Amino acid sequence: KQCINAEYGSDAGVRHGLSRDVSTRHASQAMLGAARMVVGIPRQGGSKSDLPEVGCPYKLKDEVCSPGGVTINAIYSLEKAGVRAAMMDAVDACIKRNYELARLNE
């Protein structure tokens, strides 16, 4: 799933005039930065005390969303499009298929 997210981010950058290489780098770095914050790894030169609790992505979201800012507007767009439900369905599909494959290998 995350490779698809990186691809979508890269496509959006290309759509707005970035080269594929630059766009992919930006999309990947954004994902890496978010993942590092969720697991509690501070950015270079940062401090762990600057991070929300480890394992609390909803708190991280609250930390990075400024009122009326770009991130909360992006999240609104994702929610309006049903991305949360689609991602949960994708995880469910992975789990279901994993169980099916496990039964075949018994």
N, C-alpha and C positions, 0 to 999 in steps of 0.2 A: 504494500500500500504506500509506503513512504516514497518509493521510487516514482510512483504515479504522482504523488503530491509535488515532488521536485520537478517532474516533467511539466505539470500544470503551471507551476511558478515560473519555470523557464519560458514556457510558451507565452505567458502574460508579459514577461519582460521583452520578448521579441516583438510582441504585438505593439508595445510602446516604444520600439525603436532601438532596443539594445541588441548587440550581437548575441548569437546563441551561446558563445563561450562566456561572455560577461553575465548574461542572464542566468545561465546555469550556475555559475559561481555564486551569484547573489542569492538565488533560490536555495542552494545547498547550504550556504553560510547562515541564512535565516533559520533553516530547519535545525542545523547543528547548534546554533546559539540557543534556540528555544529548548532543545533536548538537554543541553548542558545546564540550563537554569532549572529545569524540572528535576534533574537528578542531583542538583546541588553543587555543580562545578562552576566556580566563578569565572567570569571572563578574564582575560589577561589584564593584570593590573587591578582587578576587582577584589572584593572581599566577600567571604561567605556570609558575613553579616548583612550584606546587601541583597541576599536572596531570600525568597519566601521559603516556607517549610518544604523540605524534600518530599516529593510525592504528592504535592498539592497543585496540580496544573490550574485548577480554578482560582487559586490564590495568585498564581503567577499572572493569569489573565487579568485579574483585578489590578495587579501592580502595573501592568504595561498599558492598560487602556485609560487614556486621558479622556475626560468628559468632552464629547464632540470631536474626538481625535480620529486619526486614520485607522487605528487598529480596531476600535469598537465599531466603526462603520464597516470594516471588512468582515468582522464577526457577524454583524447584523445581516449582511449580504449572504454569508454562508448559512446562517440559520434560516433565513427566508427561502433559500434554495433547497433546504432539507439535507444539507451535507452531514449534519450530526447523525441523523437516522440512516443515511446511506453508509456512513463509516461503520456504524454499529451493525448494520446488515452485512457488511463485508467481513467483519470479525466473526459474526455468527456463521457465515458461509465457510470461513476457514476452519472453524471449530467442527462444524458438521462434517466437512470433508476429511478432516483429520481422524475423526472417529470412524468414518467409512473405510478409510485406508487401513486403520489399525485392525478393524475386523477382518479385512481381506488378508492381512498378514498373520493372522492367528493360526 
